[in-house]
Amino acid sequence: MFEIIVIVAACVAMYRIADSDGLSPWAWVGITLALCVASFVIPLPLVRVAVAAVLAFVGMIAYKVVANR
């Protein structure tokens, strides 16, 4: 149950960051949620959500670097 709360918190954080940066917030929420769901192959419960959230943040930073924002 705690893992679902952390997934929702990661999605809300990505929504707020993307909205404040002028990016599409729902697209980044979808990317974060997809990474969280795809990370269910990692056997450790909270580690997989942390890895997915970090990957989403790194992906946003990489996108901003490539797009020169």
C-alpha positions, 0 to 999 in steps of 0.5 A: 500500500505504501508503494502506491502512495509513493508512486502517486507522490512521484507522479504529483511531483513530476506534474508540478515540475513539468507544469512549472517548467512549461512542459506538458504535465500529463505527458510526464505523469504518463512517463513516470507512471509507465516507468513505475509500472515497468519497474515491477520486475525489480524484486525490492518494493520501494527500490523499484519506485525510487529507481523509476522516479529517478529515471523520470527526473533524469529523463526530464533533465535530459530532455531539457538539455537536448531541447535547450530549455 
